[in-house]
């Protein structure tokens, strides 16, 4: 989590509270790290951290959107910002689809 906080702090994002939500709590089996954060202005952030070896495709974007909807139901509120950290190659179609859906790619 420290790597995520440091990289966001370099971009000027500071959080009051950051909580990890385990995928098992949402009822999913994906190997993904999910964080719910609150910045100093009071906005909620959904932060996904994906680390995989294979290329991220358009079908994975649909999967992340499903996880995001489960997260909003689990937390009982919507998030102002959605950020995704990807440690894998990214398909150009998947990148454009993520940006259209409002994700910020790191």
Secondary structure, DSSP 8 states (H G I E B T S, - for coil): -HHHHHHHHHTT--EEEEEEE-HHHHT----EEEEEEEETTS-EEEEEEE--SS-B-HHHHHHHHHHHHHHHHHHTS--SEEEEEE-S-B-HHHHHHHHHTTEEE-
